[in-house]
Amino acid sequence: MATKTPKTTPAAQTLLTEEQILKMDEKDYMNPAQLAFFKVRLQQLEKDLLKNAGETTEHLRETVLVPDPADRATIEEEHALELRTRDRERKLLKKVQQSIVSIDSGDYGWCEETGEPIGVPRLLARPTATLSLEAQQRRELKQKLYGD
């Protein structure tokens, strides 16, 4: 007599490690366990980026009155650098959120241009990648030759 086994969600299972994902066969590409791994990784990255943004806001609110012009210039330059960093992180946050949506829609891990697998090693290095390595190289070459 067959018994019905309860369905487990990927979050209920233990998450795979990078080594386990790299050892998986190509036919297992973007299976539920891999998708769960990348979703958790992206959600953690999203949480870290939001935390950094909050810390920057608090840090910039701390107004320090410094009479020395050189010290004031240093503080202003540090604030400008911090704001540039947060601007890059804001753009990355948008990509992270788009990647989470693509996991939910089943499009994650596939090249937007060619439809081919992006590849696990590339996604481990850059979880927000939307192009395969070859497609990215073609795009960068075009940008180099013709500009943006």
VOBA-1610 file (N, C-alpha, C; in pm, whole numbers, padded with zeros to 5 digits, always signed):
BEGIN
Met+00083-00117+00000Met+00000+00000+00000Met+00089+00124+00000Ala+00069+00211-00097Ala+00150+00331-00110Ala+00097+00437-00015Thr+00190+00503+00051Thr+00149+00611+00140Thr+00185+00743+00076Lys+00104+00837+00103Lys+00128+00969+00047Lys+00231+01040+00133Thr+00339+01083+00069Thr+00442+01154+00143Thr+00411+01303+00137Pro+00424+01368+00249Pro+00395+01512+00248Pro+00497+01586+00163Lys+00448+01684+00089Lys+00537+01766+00008Lys+00614+01859+00100Thr+00743+01870+00074Thr+00822+01963+00152Thr+00862+02078+00061Thr+00858+02193+00117Thr+00902+02310+00041Thr+01053+02315+00046Pro+01117+02379-00053Pro+01263+02389-00051Pro+01316+02450+00077Ala+01241+02541+00137Ala+01289+02604+00260Ala+01290+02506+00376Ala+01203+02406+00370Ala+01197+02308+00479Ala+01315+02210+00471Gln+01367+02190+00352Gln+01481+02102+00336Gln+01607+02178+00378Thr+01713+02100+00407Thr+01838+02168+00438Thr+01896+02221+00308Leu+01951+02338+00315Leu+02006+02401+00195Leu+02136+02334+00155Leu+02159+02333+00027Leu+02282+02276-00027Leu+02398+02373-00003Thr+02518+02319-00011Thr+02637+02403-00003Thr+02685+02433-00145Glu+02776+02528-00157Glu+02832+02558-00289Glu+02897+02436-00351Glu+02969+02359-00270Glu+03036+02241-00322Glu+02936+02139-00376Gln+02826+02120-00304Gln+02724+02025-00350Gln+02661+02072-00481Ile+02637+02200-00492Ile+02576+02253-00615Ile+02673+02238-00732Leu+02801+02265-00709Leu+02899+02253-00817Leu+02916+02108-00864Lys+02893+02013-00774Lys+02909+01871-00809Lys+02787+01814-00882Met+02676+01888-00882Met+02554+01837-00944Met+02570+01822-01095Asp+02496+01728-01149Asp+02498+01701-01292Asp+02428+01814-01367Glu+02462+01831-01493Glu+02400+01936-01575Glu+02249+01919-01588Lys+02202+01795-01585Lys+02058+01772-01599Lys+01980+01820-01476Asp+02051+01844-01366Asp+01988+01895-01244Asp+01989+02047-01238Tyr+02029+02112-01347Tyr+02043+02258-01349Tyr+01912+02326-01313Met+01919+02415-01217Met+01808+02497-01166Met+01691+02412-01117Asn+01727+02302-01048Asn+01624+02222-00982Asn+01578+02297-00856Pro+01474+02252-00790Pro+01422+02325-00673Pro+01526+02349-00563Ala+01617+02255-00543Ala+01718+02273-00438Ala+01814+02386-00475Gln+01854+02392-00600Gln+01943+02500-00643Gln+01872+02635-00637Leu+01748+02637-00681Leu+01671+02762-00676Leu+01656+02811-00532Ala+01632+02717-00440Ala+01619+02754-00298Ala+01751+02811-00246Phe+01862+02750-00285Phe+01994+02798-00244Phe+02016+02942-00290Phe+01989+02967-00418Phe+02011+03101-00472Phe+01912+03203-00415Lys+01791+03160-00389Lys+01692+03252-00332Lys+01735+03296-00192Val+01781+03202-00112Val+01827+03236+00023Val+01948+03329+00015Arg+02039+03300-00078Arg+02158+03383-00094Arg+02119+03526-00135Leu+02027+03536-00229Leu+01982+03668-00275Leu+01905+03743-00166Gln+01824+03672-00090Gln+01750+03737+00019Gln+01845+03789+00126Gln+01952+03714+00154Gln+02051+03759+00252Gln+02123+03883+00199Leu+02156+03883+00071Leu+02221+03998+00010Leu+02130+04121+00016Glu+02001+04099-00011Glu+01903+04207-00005Glu+01897+04264+00137Lys+01893+04177+00237Lys+01887+04221+00376Lys+02012+04301+00413Asp+02130+04255+00368Asp+02255+04326+00397Asp+02257+04464+00332Leu+02210+04473+00208Leu+02208+04601+00138Leu+02113+04699+00207Leu+01998+04651+00250Leu+01902+04738+00319Leu+01958+04785+00454Lys+02029+04695+00522Lys+02091+04731+00650Lys+02198+04838+00630Asn+02280+04821+00525Asn+02383+04922+00495Asn+02321+05057+00465Ala+02211+05057+00392Ala+02144+05183+00358Ala+02095+05252+00485Gly+02040+05176+00576Gly+01994+05232+00703Gly+02108+05289+00785Glu+02220+05219+00786Glu+02336+05267+00861Glu+02390+05396+00801Thr+02389+05405+00669Thr+02437+05526+00603Thr+02348+05645+00639Thr+02219+05622+00638Thr+02125+05729+00673Thr+02153+05779+00814Glu+02171+05685+00906Glu+02200+05724+01045Glu+02333+05798+01054His+02432+05748+00981His+02565+05808+00986His+02563+05950+00931Leu+02489+05972+00823Leu+02483+06106+00763Leu+02404+06204+00850Arg+02314+06153+00932Arg+02236+06240+01021Arg+02320+06293+01136Glu+02426+06220+01169Glu+02515+06264+01277Glu+02595+06384+01228Thr+02550+06500+01260Thr+02616+06623+01216Thr+02724+06659+01316Val+02845+06670+01264Val+02957+06708+01348Val+03004+06845+01301Leu+03004+06940+01392Leu+03052+07073+01358Leu+03201+07078+01385Val+03275+07097+01277Val+03420+07101+01289Val+03467+07237+01239Pro+03536+07311+01323Pro+03579+07445+01282Pro+03690+07445+01177Asp+03772+07342+01177Asp+03886+07338+01085Asp+03838+07305+00942Pro+03868+07389+00844Pro+03823+07364+00706Pro+03877+07233+00648Ala+03998+07196+00682Ala+04055+07072+00630Ala+03980+06951+00684Asp+03949+06953+00813Asp+03872+06844+00873Asp+03732+06837+00814Arg+03672+06953+00794Arg+03538+06959+00735Arg+03539+06901+00594Ala+03641+06936+00516Ala+03653+06884+00379Ala+03670+06733+00380Thr+03746+06683+00475Thr+03765+06538+00487Thr+03633+06469+00517Ile+03557+06525+00610Ile+03427+06466+00646Ile+03333+06470+00527Glu+03331+06581+00454Glu+03244+06592+00336Glu+03283+06492+00228Glu+03413+06472+00210Glu+03460+06376+00110Glu+03422+06234+00151Glu+03432+06203+00280Glu+03391+06071+00328Glu+03242+06050+00305His+03161+06153+00328His+03017+06143+00304His+02988+06122+00155Ala+03060+06195+00070Ala+03039+06180-00075Ala+03074+06039-00120Leu+03184+05985-00067Leu+03225+05849-00101Leu+03121+05748-00054Glu+03071+05769+00066Glu+02969+05680+00121Glu+02841+05685+00037Leu+02804+05804-00007Leu+02684+05818-00090Leu+02702+05751-00226Arg+02820+05761-00285Arg+02846+05693-00413Arg+02838+05542-00395Thr+02892+05493-00284Thr+02885+05350-00256Thr+02741+05305-00240Arg+02661+05381-00167Arg+02521+05346-00148Arg+02443+05353-00278Asp+02480+05444-00367Asp+02412+05453-00497Asp+02438+05325-00577Arg+02561+05276-00574Arg+02592+05148-00642Arg+02514+05035-00577Glu+02505+05037-00444Glu+02431+04932-00374Glu+02282+04941-00403Arg+02230+05063-00423Arg+02089+05079-00457Arg+02060+05014-00592Lys+02152+05032-00687Lys+02135+04969-00818Lys+02145+04817-00806Leu+02238+04770-00722Leu+02251+04626-00699Leu+02126+04571-00633Leu+02069+04645-00540Leu+01947+04602-00471Leu+01834+04578-00571Lys+01823+04666-00668Lys+01720+04651-00771Lys+01742+04520-00849Lys+01869+04491-00882Lys+01901+04367-00954Lys+01872+04244-00868Val+01903+04254-00739Val+01878+04143-00647Val+01728+04115-00642Gln+01648+04220-00630Gln+01503+04202-00623Gln+01448+04146-00754Gln+01504+04188-00867Gln+01462+04132-00996Gln+01499+03984-01005Ser+01614+03948-00951Ser+01657+03808-00953Ser+01564+03721-00868Ile+01521+03772-00753Ile+01429+03698-00667Ile+01297+03676-00741Val+01249+03779-00810Val+01126+03767-00889Val+01145+03663-01000Ser+01263+03661-01063Ser+01285+03564-01171Ser+01294+03421-01116Ile+01338+03404-00992Ile+01336+03271-00930Ile+01191+03227-00915Asp+01108+03317-00864Asp+00967+03285-00842Asp+00894+03256-00974Ser+00937+03321-01082Ser+00870+03299-01211Ser+00930+03183-01289Gly+01043+03128-01242Gly+01105+03014-01309Gly+01202+03052-01419Asp+01240+03180-01428Asp+01331+03224-01533Asp+01476+03236-01485Tyr+01500+03218-01358Tyr+01634+03239-01302Tyr+01732+03135-01354Gly+01852+03182-01387Gly+01958+03091-01430Gly+01967+03073-01580Trp+01880+03139-01653Trp+01877+03125-01799Trp+01909+03260-01862Cys+01993+03259-01963Cys+02037+03380-02030Cys+01918+03452-02095Glu+01907+03581-02070Glu+01799+03661-02129Glu+01812+03671-02280Glu+01935+03666-02329Glu+01960+03685-02471Glu+01948+03556-02551Thr+02008+03450-02500Thr+02015+03325-02578Thr+01924+03215-02526Gly+01880+03224-02402Gly+01798+03119-02343Gly+01878+03001-02293Glu+02010+03008-02303Glu+02097+02900-02257Glu+02122+02915-02107Pro+02167+02807-02043Pro+02200+02818-01899Pro+02314+02918-01876Ile+02301+02997-01773Ile+02407+03091-01737Ile+02524+03015-01676Gly+02493+02913-01599Gly+02597+02831-01537Gly+02608+02857-01388Val+02619+02748-01314Val+02626+02758-01168Val+02749+02836-01121Pro+02869+02809-01177Pro+02985+02886-01128Pro+02967+03037-01145Arg+02910+03079-01257Arg+02888+03223-01280Arg+02785+03277-01182Leu+02680+03202-01156Leu+02577+03248-01062Leu+02629+03251-00918Leu+02721+03162-00885Leu+02780+03168-00751Leu+02865+03294-00736Ala+02936+03330-00844Ala+03020+03449-00840Ala+02936+03577-00847Arg+02830+03574-00927Arg+02744+03691-00946Arg+02600+03644-00952Pro+02534+03634-00837Pro+02398+03578-00833Pro+02294+03659-00912Thr+02328+03783-00947Thr+02232+03866-01021Thr+02255+03860-01172Ala+02345+03773-01218Ala+02375+03764-01362Ala+02250+03727-01440Thr+02231+03796-01553Thr+02117+03766-01640Thr+02162+03718-01778Leu+02293+03722-01801Leu+02347+03678-01930Leu+02451+03570-01908Ser+02461+03479-02004Ser+02567+03380-01999Ser+02700+03453-02020Leu+02809+03387-01990Leu+02939+03450-02003Leu+02963+03497-02146Glu+02928+03414-02243Glu+02950+03448-02383Glu+02866+03569-02425Ala+02740+03570-02383Ala+02651+03683-02416Ala+02702+03811-02350Gln+02751+03801-02227Gln+02804+03918-02158Gln+02928+03970-02230Gln+03014+03879-02274Gln+03134+03921-02347Gln+03097+03990-02477Arg+02997+03937-02548Arg+02952+04002-02673Arg+02899+04142-02644Arg+02821+04155-02538Arg+02764+04285-02502Arg+02874+04385-02468Glu+02973+04341-02390Glu+03083+04430-02353Glu+03166+04470-02474Leu+03186+04378-02566Leu+03261+04409-02689Leu+03185+04514-02772Lys+03053+04496-02784Lys+02971+04594-02857Lys+02981+04731-02792Gln+02973+04735-02658Gln+02982+04862-02587Gln+03119+04927-02609Lys+03221+04845-02613Lys+03355+04896-02633Lys+03369+04954-02773Leu+03313+04885-02873Leu+03326+04928-03011Leu+03235+05047-03044Tyr+03110+05040-02996Tyr+03011+05139-03038Tyr+02967+05235-02928Gly+03014+05214-02808Gly+02972+05298-02695Gly+02837+05251-02643Asp+02787+05320-02541Asp+02660+05279-02480Asp+02548+05307-02568
//
